[in-house]
Amino acid sequence: MRRDALDRAYGTQAWRKLAAAVIVRDQGICHLCGEPGADTAHHLVEKRRGGADDFANLRAVHRGCHNRAHGRRGV
């Protein structure tokens, strides 16, 4: 996904609200490293593979852990 498409998808108020709800649900614990301080949400099934922006498909993660998991792609 191109940077401008990412900004449109993840820069919205709706995404920020959903990600914040996921972080609260997961008590701020990063799904990838198990440490507190998660600050974004991660799709279990990537959107490009048919995953949805659905509460059940999202887990709280640190941005750094998320970038490492995606090879710095961040998607």
Buried (B, 14 or more C-beta within 10 A) or exposed (E): BEEEEEEEBBEEEEBEEBBBBBBEEBEBBBBBBEEEEBBBBBBEEEEEEEEEBEEEBBBBBBEBBBBBBEEEEBB
